[in-house]
Amino acid sequence: MSDSSANFSAKSAPINRENAGPFDSSEITGARPYIDLGSLKILPRPDLQLRLEVEEQSKRVVAVTLELHGSTLQVQAFAAPRTGGLWHEIRIQLAEQIKSQGGTAQNAIGSFGSELVAQVIVTTPEGQKPNEVRFIGVDGPRWFLRGVISGKALSDDDAMREISDLFRSIVVVRGQIPLPPRELLPLHVPGAPGA
């Protein structure tokens, strides 16, 4: 189905999401040693490095970056409508934004459904250069989880399987607070007061 004929309000998620992830907190049974970051719970694994991305001005945690064996996965969770999803519309807007900044973006199909393969322009000490990334997204119950993959996983099938498995193991805690669609779900440092 092309984007021009896509139903933009339809949910985009793997058919087996409820059984294989990413999970809603209501779908998890039994105690597992998750790292609690508020709206996201991450299952620890050997060699996994976790970094919180903090917005300088507000000092608020806005994303979680996971590094594993030369691959990077940055994740964010957003509020979404009870019915319908966000990923189809967000994917088109991301592509337009990347192209307006001098990068390239094209739709692809991957293990999570519709994805976006992009060359984004990043600023380094040596100047601006293109950086290859892959955007993935899953619409869950009242939430949307976005991942940005970079590094080894983009050129190595085994590394991509490992990063996809990591993304699927994430648990989203939506909470009961009413939030408008696209509002970033709150994140916090593990073990923070009130956590």
C-alpha positions as MATLAB code, in Angstrom:
seq = 'MSDSSANFSAKSAPINRENAGPFDSSEITGARPYIDLGSLKILPRPDLQLRLEVEEQSKRVVAVTLELHGSTLQVQAFAAPRTGGLWHEIRIQLAEQIKSQGGTAQNAIGSFGSELVAQVIVTTPEGQKPNEVRFIGVDGPRWFLRGVISGKALSDDDAMREISDLFRSIVVVRGQIPLPPRELLPLHVPGAPGA';
ca = [
       0.000    0.000    0.000;
       1.473    3.359   -0.929;
       1.546    6.253    1.504;
      -0.889    8.187   -0.666;
      -3.535    5.505   -0.186;
      -2.635    4.529    3.394;
      -5.091    4.971    6.214;
      -3.037    7.351    8.359;
      -5.056    6.690   11.508;
      -4.592    2.904   11.323;
      -2.313    1.285   13.880;
       1.042    0.026   12.653;
       2.370   -2.923   14.664;
       3.544   -6.501   14.125;
       0.622   -8.937   14.201;
       2.227  -10.756   17.149;
       3.038   -7.595   19.173;
       0.972   -8.641   22.215;
       2.906  -11.929   22.489;
       6.332  -10.905   21.139;
       6.579   -7.185   22.014;
       7.094   -4.377   22.388;
       4.767   -4.882   25.329;
       2.208   -2.858   27.197;
       2.725   -3.067   30.970;
      -0.672   -4.832   31.244;
       0.677   -7.694   29.091;
       3.585   -8.604   31.375;
       3.108  -11.344   33.949;
       5.648  -12.558   36.476;
       8.561  -10.680   38.000;
      11.508   -9.860   35.752;
      14.501   -7.639   36.593;
      13.551   -4.671   34.414;
      15.388   -1.353   34.589;
      12.557    1.047   35.483;
      12.786    4.355   33.600;
       9.188    5.471   34.202;
       7.265    5.035   30.954;
       9.813    2.504   29.661;
      11.122   -0.684   31.220;
      14.261   -2.199   29.747;
      15.282   -5.830   30.227;
      19.001   -5.896   31.104;
      21.283   -8.146   29.090;
      25.037   -8.747   28.941;
      27.037   -5.915   27.306;
      24.020   -3.578   27.098;
      24.956    0.064   27.700;
      22.131    2.446   28.626;
      22.294    6.242   28.375;
      19.566    8.773   29.137;
      19.244   11.751   26.793;
      18.479   14.919   28.768;
      17.039   18.115   27.279;
      19.494   20.830   28.304;
      16.995   23.617   28.954;
      14.363   21.699   30.931;
      16.711   19.019   32.379;
      14.015   16.501   31.476;
      14.878   13.007   30.222;
      13.586   12.841   26.638;
      14.996    9.580   25.232;
      16.825    6.378   26.118;
      19.820    5.265   24.050;
      20.749    1.585   24.167;
      24.096    0.397   22.799;
      24.751   -3.278   22.151;
      27.679   -4.855   20.281;
      28.324   -1.910   17.949;
      24.655   -1.071   17.317;
      22.647    1.784   18.801;
      18.896    1.970   19.456;
      17.378    5.227   20.693;
      13.795    4.909   21.958;
      10.994    7.275   22.919;
       7.387    6.565   23.914;
       4.506    8.937   23.204;
       0.862    9.150   24.177;
      -1.489    8.010   21.417;
      -5.239    7.884   20.833;
      -7.168    4.919   22.236;
      -8.217    4.036   18.695;
      -5.917    4.487   15.750;
      -2.193    5.047   15.579;
       0.462    7.669   14.896;
       3.282    5.951   12.997;
       2.003    6.359    9.409;
       1.625   10.120    9.795;
       4.819   10.604   11.846;
       6.855    8.621    9.296;
       5.801   10.964    6.486;
       6.547   14.045    8.591;
       9.970   12.656    9.563;
      10.833   12.048    5.910;
       9.840   15.610    4.966;
      11.859   17.060    7.855;
      14.971   15.021    6.989;
      14.767   16.031    3.319;
      14.302   19.717    4.228;
      17.559   19.500    6.211;
      19.501   18.111    3.248;
      19.197   14.397    4.037;
      17.442   11.564    2.244;
      14.647    9.276    3.403;
      12.779    6.367    1.847;
      10.146    3.936    3.053;
      11.073    0.327    3.641;
       9.406   -2.772    5.034;
      11.067   -4.529    7.936;
      10.210   -6.859   10.798;
       8.059   -4.138   12.428;
       6.187   -3.227    9.246;
       6.671    0.180    7.621;
      10.048    1.723    8.402;
      12.057    4.707    7.231;
      15.649    4.375    5.997;
      17.384    7.728    6.094;
      20.628    9.618    5.711;
      20.436   12.434    8.252;
      22.891   15.318    8.271;
      24.810   15.526   11.548;
      27.249   18.177   12.686;
      30.651   16.929   13.830;
      33.834   18.805   14.778;
      34.981   18.168   11.194;
      31.785   19.666    9.736;
      28.484   18.250    8.495;
      28.244   14.670    7.270;
      25.493   12.171    6.417;
      24.687    9.502    9.007;
      22.647    6.430    8.092;
      19.761    5.563   10.426;
      16.607    3.435   10.357;
      13.404    4.616   12.049;
      11.014    1.971   13.369;
       7.676    2.523   15.061;
       4.996    0.495   16.809;
       1.517    1.668   17.783;
       0.366    0.050   21.029;
      -2.675    0.566   23.258;
      -2.745    4.348   23.931;
       0.987    4.651   23.191;
       3.423    4.868   20.295;
       7.024    3.615   20.585;
       9.643    4.952   18.188;
      13.128    3.563   17.700;
      16.099    4.935   15.778;
      18.689    2.320   14.810;
      22.259    3.124   13.806;
      25.637    1.411   13.699;
      26.427   -2.225   12.953;
      22.776   -3.361   12.766;
      22.313   -1.454    9.490;
      24.830   -3.651    7.663;
      24.805   -6.915    9.632;
      21.757   -9.218    9.725;
      22.696  -10.841   13.054;
      23.202   -7.440   14.680;
      19.819   -6.266   13.296;
      18.116   -9.344   14.759;
      19.729   -8.585   18.115;
      18.566   -4.936   18.055;
      15.075   -5.959   16.890;
      14.895   -8.408   19.801;
      15.982   -5.630   22.169;
      13.242   -3.322   20.805;
      10.644   -6.094   21.169;
      11.628   -6.691   24.812;
      10.767   -3.105   25.834;
       7.744   -2.586   28.078;
       5.759    0.660   27.775;
       4.032    1.940   30.920;
       1.339    4.307   29.627;
      -0.140    5.255   32.999;
      -3.607    6.703   33.566;
      -2.810   10.430   33.266;
      -4.688   11.924   30.287;
      -2.160   13.219   27.757;
      -2.660   14.618   24.263;
      -1.498   12.424   21.349;
       2.248   12.815   20.607;
       3.034   13.998   24.139;
       6.290   12.371   25.294;
       5.609    9.871   28.070;
       7.618   10.774   31.192;
      11.014    9.158   31.745;
      13.211    9.250   34.825;
      16.574    8.076   36.085;
      16.400    4.541   37.551;
      15.884    4.682   41.310;
      14.972    8.389   41.271;
      12.708    9.668   44.111;
       9.081    8.947   43.252;
      10.157    6.247   40.796;
];
